[in-house]
Amino acid sequence: MKEPVQKIIGIVCLVVGVALLLRGHDIARSLDSQIKNIFTGSPAHKVIYYYLVGAVLCAVGLTQIFWKRK
């Protein structure tokens, strides 16, 4: 019974992670972010947070989907 729930949680984490990665990419390409990058030389903090949280959620999701617990 735990395995289907584990896979559902993994799929949800993966979908949310991909959505956050795409949102971070959209923010990074926005005019406001590009202007800040020109003057500060570093991307906006919000972009970094979206990328990090999205990557972690994708990793958790893939682990939940493909890792079989005993």
Secondary structure, 3 states (H helix, E strand, C coil): CHHHHHHHHHHHHHHHHHHHHHHHHHHHCCHHHHHHHHHHCCCCHHHHHHHHHHHHHHHHHHHHHHCCCC
